[in-house]
């Protein structure tokens, strides 16, 4: 899990390891304090942004969305976005290689998070960029897709 600096300033996280991971699916788990902002950025991969706890405001080129624990935001590869943390939040991000995401038929925007999807997001996020390192991790990534 990544821990943020106590300053609370918007400092970019080094997510290169997720964009360049060998695995087609990679996850990240970050806990943010209230009021934290992640500055505008983009990823080479598609991203699913999920707040396991708290509320996140996602501002992106195609729109703006409020993300409570019942929904997630899907962003295609290279979509510029920023995150504003409205209340202390446990954010889980899933990065998916564009070739792996082609069959998902998702447009940028909000999706409903079922109990199964919630559990998969949590497991994949905790596994990090090396999810392919175990048979269990590969199965979780495949099921998520």
Biotite code that builds the C-alpha atoms (Angstrom):
import biotite.structure as struc

atoms = struc.array([
    struc.Atom([0.000, 0.000, 0.000], chain_id="A", res_id=1, res_name="UNK", atom_name="CA", element="C"),
    struc.Atom([1.235, 3.492, -0.745], chain_id="A", res_id=2, res_name="UNK", atom_name="CA", element="C"),
    struc.Atom([1.407, 6.062, 2.014], chain_id="A", res_id=3, res_name="UNK", atom_name="CA", element="C"),
    struc.Atom([1.164, 9.740, 1.154], chain_id="A", res_id=4, res_name="UNK", atom_name="CA", element="C"),
    struc.Atom([3.310, 12.527, 2.593], chain_id="A", res_id=5, res_name="UNK", atom_name="CA", element="C"),
    struc.Atom([1.964, 14.265, 5.681], chain_id="A", res_id=6, res_name="UNK", atom_name="CA", element="C"),
    struc.Atom([2.061, 17.595, 3.827], chain_id="A", res_id=7, res_name="UNK", atom_name="CA", element="C"),
    struc.Atom([-1.258, 16.773, 2.109], chain_id="A", res_id=8, res_name="UNK", atom_name="CA", element="C"),
    struc.Atom([-0.003, 18.575, -1.005], chain_id="A", res_id=9, res_name="UNK", atom_name="CA", element="C"),
    struc.Atom([-0.829, 17.234, -4.425], chain_id="A", res_id=10, res_name="UNK", atom_name="CA", element="C"),
    struc.Atom([2.339, 15.340, -5.234], chain_id="A", res_id=11, res_name="UNK", atom_name="CA", element="C"),
    struc.Atom([2.259, 12.930, -8.166], chain_id="A", res_id=12, res_name="UNK", atom_name="CA", element="C"),
    struc.Atom([2.469, 9.272, -7.285], chain_id="A", res_id=13, res_name="UNK", atom_name="CA", element="C"),
    struc.Atom([4.884, 7.208, -9.323], chain_id="A", res_id=14, res_name="UNK", atom_name="CA", element="C"),
    struc.Atom([2.461, 4.976, -11.189], chain_id="A", res_id=15, res_name="UNK", atom_name="CA", element="C"),
    struc.Atom([4.894, 4.067, -13.974], chain_id="A", res_id=16, res_name="UNK", atom_name="CA", element="C"),
    struc.Atom([5.208, 0.552, -12.567], chain_id="A", res_id=17, res_name="UNK", atom_name="CA", element="C"),
    struc.Atom([1.482, 0.052, -13.173], chain_id="A", res_id=18, res_name="UNK", atom_name="CA", element="C"),
    struc.Atom([1.525, 1.451, -16.710], chain_id="A", res_id=19, res_name="UNK", atom_name="CA", element="C"),
    struc.Atom([4.544, -0.678, -17.628], chain_id="A", res_id=20, res_name="UNK", atom_name="CA", element="C"),
    struc.Atom([3.685, -3.850, -15.714], chain_id="A", res_id=21, res_name="UNK", atom_name="CA", element="C"),
    struc.Atom([4.086, -7.072, -17.662], chain_id="A", res_id=22, res_name="UNK", atom_name="CA", element="C"),
    struc.Atom([0.684, -8.209, -16.415], chain_id="A", res_id=23, res_name="UNK", atom_name="CA", element="C"),
    struc.Atom([-2.314, -7.115, -18.477], chain_id="A", res_id=24, res_name="UNK", atom_name="CA", element="C"),
    struc.Atom([-4.056, -6.152, -15.228], chain_id="A", res_id=25, res_name="UNK", atom_name="CA", element="C"),
    struc.Atom([-2.392, -4.364, -12.292], chain_id="A", res_id=26, res_name="UNK", atom_name="CA", element="C"),
    struc.Atom([-3.850, -2.868, -9.134], chain_id="A", res_id=27, res_name="UNK", atom_name="CA", element="C"),
    struc.Atom([-2.950, -0.158, -6.648], chain_id="A", res_id=28, res_name="UNK", atom_name="CA", element="C"),
    struc.Atom([-4.296, 0.629, -3.165], chain_id="A", res_id=29, res_name="UNK", atom_name="CA", element="C"),
    struc.Atom([-3.930, 4.159, -1.783], chain_id="A", res_id=30, res_name="UNK", atom_name="CA", element="C"),
    struc.Atom([-5.427, 5.760, 1.313], chain_id="A", res_id=31, res_name="UNK", atom_name="CA", element="C"),
    struc.Atom([-5.980, 9.519, 0.945], chain_id="A", res_id=32, res_name="UNK", atom_name="CA", element="C"),
    struc.Atom([-6.761, 12.163, 3.593], chain_id="A", res_id=33, res_name="UNK", atom_name="CA", element="C"),
    struc.Atom([-9.724, 14.545, 3.254], chain_id="A", res_id=34, res_name="UNK", atom_name="CA", element="C"),
    struc.Atom([-9.019, 17.375, 0.845], chain_id="A", res_id=35, res_name="UNK", atom_name="CA", element="C"),
    struc.Atom([-6.131, 15.679, -0.956], chain_id="A", res_id=36, res_name="UNK", atom_name="CA", element="C"),
    struc.Atom([-5.888, 16.332, -4.679], chain_id="A", res_id=37, res_name="UNK", atom_name="CA", element="C"),
    struc.Atom([-4.123, 14.248, -7.292], chain_id="A", res_id=38, res_name="UNK", atom_name="CA", element="C"),
    struc.Atom([-3.143, 16.652, -10.057], chain_id="A", res_id=39, res_name="UNK", atom_name="CA", element="C"),
    struc.Atom([-4.069, 16.192, -13.716], chain_id="A", res_id=40, res_name="UNK", atom_name="CA", element="C"),
    struc.Atom([-2.374, 13.193, -15.235], chain_id="A", res_id=41, res_name="UNK", atom_name="CA", element="C"),
    struc.Atom([-2.986, 10.335, -17.660], chain_id="A", res_id=42, res_name="UNK", atom_name="CA", element="C"),
    struc.Atom([-2.054, 6.676, -17.961], chain_id="A", res_id=43, res_name="UNK", atom_name="CA", element="C"),
    struc.Atom([-1.050, 4.474, -20.872], chain_id="A", res_id=44, res_name="UNK", atom_name="CA", element="C"),
    struc.Atom([-3.581, 1.938, -19.605], chain_id="A", res_id=45, res_name="UNK", atom_name="CA", element="C"),
    struc.Atom([-7.303, 2.058, -18.996], chain_id="A", res_id=46, res_name="UNK", atom_name="CA", element="C"),
    struc.Atom([-8.182, 2.662, -15.355], chain_id="A", res_id=47, res_name="UNK", atom_name="CA", element="C"),
    struc.Atom([-10.992, 1.779, -12.989], chain_id="A", res_id=48, res_name="UNK", atom_name="CA", element="C"),
    struc.Atom([-11.146, 4.183, -10.002], chain_id="A", res_id=49, res_name="UNK", atom_name="CA", element="C"),
    struc.Atom([-12.985, 2.841, -6.970], chain_id="A", res_id=50, res_name="UNK", atom_name="CA", element="C"),
    struc.Atom([-13.427, 4.314, -3.473], chain_id="A", res_id=51, res_name="UNK", atom_name="CA", element="C"),
    struc.Atom([-13.726, 1.385, -1.074], chain_id="A", res_id=52, res_name="UNK", atom_name="CA", element="C"),
    struc.Atom([-14.420, 3.975, 1.642], chain_id="A", res_id=53, res_name="UNK", atom_name="CA", element="C"),
    struc.Atom([-15.050, 7.700, 1.409], chain_id="A", res_id=54, res_name="UNK", atom_name="CA", element="C"),
    struc.Atom([-15.932, 9.796, -1.592], chain_id="A", res_id=55, res_name="UNK", atom_name="CA", element="C"),
    struc.Atom([-13.753, 10.735, -4.546], chain_id="A", res_id=56, res_name="UNK", atom_name="CA", element="C"),
    struc.Atom([-14.527, 13.331, -7.196], chain_id="A", res_id=57, res_name="UNK", atom_name="CA", element="C"),
    struc.Atom([-13.044, 12.399, -10.571], chain_id="A", res_id=58, res_name="UNK", atom_name="CA", element="C"),
    struc.Atom([-12.582, 15.235, -13.045], chain_id="A", res_id=59, res_name="UNK", atom_name="CA", element="C"),
    struc.Atom([-11.699, 14.066, -16.548], chain_id="A", res_id=60, res_name="UNK", atom_name="CA", element="C"),
    struc.Atom([-11.786, 15.343, -20.103], chain_id="A", res_id=61, res_name="UNK", atom_name="CA", element="C"),
    struc.Atom([-15.075, 13.490, -20.855], chain_id="A", res_id=62, res_name="UNK", atom_name="CA", element="C"),
    struc.Atom([-16.842, 14.524, -17.610], chain_id="A", res_id=63, res_name="UNK", atom_name="CA", element="C"),
    struc.Atom([-16.939, 14.772, -13.820], chain_id="A", res_id=64, res_name="UNK", atom_name="CA", element="C"),
    struc.Atom([-18.173, 12.087, -11.452], chain_id="A", res_id=65, res_name="UNK", atom_name="CA", element="C"),
    struc.Atom([-18.654, 11.565, -7.726], chain_id="A", res_id=66, res_name="UNK", atom_name="CA", element="C"),
    struc.Atom([-17.521, 8.099, -6.700], chain_id="A", res_id=67, res_name="UNK", atom_name="CA", element="C"),
    struc.Atom([-19.025, 6.596, -3.514], chain_id="A", res_id=68, res_name="UNK", atom_name="CA", element="C"),
    struc.Atom([-18.380, 2.923, -2.589], chain_id="A", res_id=69, res_name="UNK", atom_name="CA", element="C"),
    struc.Atom([-21.316, 1.742, -4.729], chain_id="A", res_id=70, res_name="UNK", atom_name="CA", element="C"),
    struc.Atom([-19.803, 2.894, -8.027], chain_id="A", res_id=71, res_name="UNK", atom_name="CA", element="C"),
    struc.Atom([-16.499, 3.190, -9.869], chain_id="A", res_id=72, res_name="UNK", atom_name="CA", element="C"),
    struc.Atom([-15.313, 5.335, -12.745], chain_id="A", res_id=73, res_name="UNK", atom_name="CA", element="C"),
    struc.Atom([-13.931, 3.767, -15.909], chain_id="A", res_id=74, res_name="UNK", atom_name="CA", element="C"),
    struc.Atom([-11.414, 5.816, -17.890], chain_id="A", res_id=75, res_name="UNK", atom_name="CA", element="C"),
    struc.Atom([-9.944, 4.754, -21.197], chain_id="A", res_id=76, res_name="UNK", atom_name="CA", element="C"),
    struc.Atom([-6.220, 4.866, -21.885], chain_id="A", res_id=77, res_name="UNK", atom_name="CA", element="C"),
    struc.Atom([-4.671, 8.345, -22.084], chain_id="A", res_id=78, res_name="UNK", atom_name="CA", element="C"),
    struc.Atom([-7.736, 10.129, -20.641], chain_id="A", res_id=79, res_name="UNK", atom_name="CA", element="C"),
    struc.Atom([-6.507, 13.119, -18.661], chain_id="A", res_id=80, res_name="UNK", atom_name="CA", element="C"),
    struc.Atom([-7.995, 13.242, -15.166], chain_id="A", res_id=81, res_name="UNK", atom_name="CA", element="C"),
    struc.Atom([-7.516, 14.351, -11.587], chain_id="A", res_id=82, res_name="UNK", atom_name="CA", element="C"),
    struc.Atom([-8.886, 13.158, -8.255], chain_id="A", res_id=83, res_name="UNK", atom_name="CA", element="C"),
    struc.Atom([-10.272, 15.318, -5.464], chain_id="A", res_id=84, res_name="UNK", atom_name="CA", element="C"),
    struc.Atom([-10.786, 13.520, -2.170], chain_id="A", res_id=85, res_name="UNK", atom_name="CA", element="C"),
    struc.Atom([-13.988, 14.800, -0.544], chain_id="A", res_id=86, res_name="UNK", atom_name="CA", element="C"),
    struc.Atom([-13.679, 12.694, 2.606], chain_id="A", res_id=87, res_name="UNK", atom_name="CA", element="C"),
    struc.Atom([-10.928, 10.383, 3.796], chain_id="A", res_id=88, res_name="UNK", atom_name="CA", element="C"),
    struc.Atom([-10.888, 7.670, 1.174], chain_id="A", res_id=89, res_name="UNK", atom_name="CA", element="C"),
    struc.Atom([-9.466, 4.230, 0.559], chain_id="A", res_id=90, res_name="UNK", atom_name="CA", element="C"),
    struc.Atom([-9.022, 4.342, -3.222], chain_id="A", res_id=91, res_name="UNK", atom_name="CA", element="C"),
    struc.Atom([-8.405, 1.244, -5.288], chain_id="A", res_id=92, res_name="UNK", atom_name="CA", element="C"),
    struc.Atom([-7.231, 1.562, -8.860], chain_id="A", res_id=93, res_name="UNK", atom_name="CA", element="C"),
    struc.Atom([-7.170, -1.128, -11.514], chain_id="A", res_id=94, res_name="UNK", atom_name="CA", element="C"),
    struc.Atom([-5.000, -0.565, -14.587], chain_id="A", res_id=95, res_name="UNK", atom_name="CA", element="C"),
    struc.Atom([-5.825, -2.639, -17.662], chain_id="A", res_id=96, res_name="UNK", atom_name="CA", element="C"),
    struc.Atom([-3.764, -2.865, -20.839], chain_id="A", res_id=97, res_name="UNK", atom_name="CA", element="C"),
    struc.Atom([-5.734, -1.384, -23.759], chain_id="A", res_id=98, res_name="UNK", atom_name="CA", element="C"),
    struc.Atom([-5.622, -4.656, -25.721], chain_id="A", res_id=99, res_name="UNK", atom_name="CA", element="C"),
    struc.Atom([-7.124, -6.507, -22.745], chain_id="A", res_id=100, res_name="UNK", atom_name="CA", element="C"),
    struc.Atom([-9.861, -3.875, -22.352], chain_id="A", res_id=101, res_name="UNK", atom_name="CA", element="C"),
    struc.Atom([-11.074, -3.959, -25.969], chain_id="A", res_id=102, res_name="UNK", atom_name="CA", element="C"),
    struc.Atom([-13.721, -6.580, -25.260], chain_id="A", res_id=103, res_name="UNK", atom_name="CA", element="C"),
    struc.Atom([-15.154, -4.755, -22.224], chain_id="A", res_id=104, res_name="UNK", atom_name="CA", element="C"),
    struc.Atom([-17.346, -2.320, -24.216], chain_id="A", res_id=105, res_name="UNK", atom_name="CA", element="C"),
    struc.Atom([-17.084, 0.380, -21.555], chain_id="A", res_id=106, res_name="UNK", atom_name="CA", element="C"),
    struc.Atom([-17.361, 4.111, -22.187], chain_id="A", res_id=107, res_name="UNK", atom_name="CA", element="C"),
    struc.Atom([-15.705, 6.634, -19.882], chain_id="A", res_id=108, res_name="UNK", atom_name="CA", element="C"),
    struc.Atom([-18.020, 7.131, -16.923], chain_id="A", res_id=109, res_name="UNK", atom_name="CA", element="C"),
    struc.Atom([-19.637, 5.557, -13.891], chain_id="A", res_id=110, res_name="UNK", atom_name="CA", element="C"),
    struc.Atom([-20.334, 1.849, -13.520], chain_id="A", res_id=111, res_name="UNK", atom_name="CA", element="C"),
    struc.Atom([-22.213, 0.044, -10.758], chain_id="A", res_id=112, res_name="UNK", atom_name="CA", element="C"),
    struc.Atom([-20.019, -2.052, -8.447], chain_id="A", res_id=113, res_name="UNK", atom_name="CA", element="C"),
    struc.Atom([-21.622, -5.367, -7.514], chain_id="A", res_id=114, res_name="UNK", atom_name="CA", element="C"),
    struc.Atom([-20.435, -7.304, -4.437], chain_id="A", res_id=115, res_name="UNK", atom_name="CA", element="C"),
    struc.Atom([-18.430, -9.630, -6.712], chain_id="A", res_id=116, res_name="UNK", atom_name="CA", element="C"),
    struc.Atom([-16.764, -6.744, -8.567], chain_id="A", res_id=117, res_name="UNK", atom_name="CA", element="C"),
    struc.Atom([-16.022, -5.020, -5.241], chain_id="A", res_id=118, res_name="UNK", atom_name="CA", element="C"),
    struc.Atom([-14.249, -8.135, -3.939], chain_id="A", res_id=119, res_name="UNK", atom_name="CA", element="C"),
    struc.Atom([-12.272, -8.524, -7.167], chain_id="A", res_id=120, res_name="UNK", atom_name="CA", element="C"),
    struc.Atom([-11.199, -4.876, -7.168], chain_id="A", res_id=121, res_name="UNK", atom_name="CA", element="C"),
    struc.Atom([-9.991, -5.205, -3.576], chain_id="A", res_id=122, res_name="UNK", atom_name="CA", element="C"),
    struc.Atom([-8.007, -8.397, -4.282], chain_id="A", res_id=123, res_name="UNK", atom_name="CA", element="C"),
    struc.Atom([-6.450, -7.145, -7.521], chain_id="A", res_id=124, res_name="UNK", atom_name="CA", element="C"),
    struc.Atom([-5.561, -3.770, -5.960], chain_id="A", res_id=125, res_name="UNK", atom_name="CA", element="C"),
    struc.Atom([-3.822, -5.472, -3.048], chain_id="A", res_id=126, res_name="UNK", atom_name="CA", element="C"),
    struc.Atom([-1.852, -7.711, -5.449], chain_id="A", res_id=127, res_name="UNK", atom_name="CA", element="C"),
    struc.Atom([-0.273, -4.676, -7.115], chain_id="A", res_id=128, res_name="UNK", atom_name="CA", element="C"),
    struc.Atom([1.653, -4.723, -10.390], chain_id="A", res_id=129, res_name="UNK", atom_name="CA", element="C"),
    struc.Atom([3.000, -8.254, -9.878], chain_id="A", res_id=130, res_name="UNK", atom_name="CA", element="C"),
    struc.Atom([-0.385, -9.982, -9.913], chain_id="A", res_id=131, res_name="UNK", atom_name="CA", element="C"),
    struc.Atom([0.823, -12.498, -12.512], chain_id="A", res_id=132, res_name="UNK", atom_name="CA", element="C"),
    struc.Atom([3.322, -13.832, -9.961], chain_id="A", res_id=133, res_name="UNK", atom_name="CA", element="C"),
    struc.Atom([0.873, -16.405, -8.621], chain_id="A", res_id=134, res_name="UNK", atom_name="CA", element="C"),
    struc.Atom([-1.815, -18.667, -10.067], chain_id="A", res_id=135, res_name="UNK", atom_name="CA", element="C"),
    struc.Atom([-4.333, -17.062, -7.680], chain_id="A", res_id=136, res_name="UNK", atom_name="CA", element="C"),
    struc.Atom([-3.423, -13.579, -8.929], chain_id="A", res_id=137, res_name="UNK", atom_name="CA", element="C"),
    struc.Atom([-3.762, -14.619, -12.573], chain_id="A", res_id=138, res_name="UNK", atom_name="CA", element="C"),
    struc.Atom([-7.192, -16.113, -11.844], chain_id="A", res_id=139, res_name="UNK", atom_name="CA", element="C"),
    struc.Atom([-8.360, -12.949, -10.051], chain_id="A", res_id=140, res_name="UNK", atom_name="CA", element="C"),
    struc.Atom([-7.221, -10.777, -12.972], chain_id="A", res_id=141, res_name="UNK", atom_name="CA", element="C"),
    struc.Atom([-8.904, -13.054, -15.506], chain_id="A", res_id=142, res_name="UNK", atom_name="CA", element="C"),
    struc.Atom([-12.146, -13.085, -13.523], chain_id="A", res_id=143, res_name="UNK", atom_name="CA", element="C"),
    struc.Atom([-12.104, -9.304, -13.223], chain_id="A", res_id=144, res_name="UNK", atom_name="CA", element="C"),
    struc.Atom([-11.782, -8.994, -17.005], chain_id="A", res_id=145, res_name="UNK", atom_name="CA", element="C"),
])
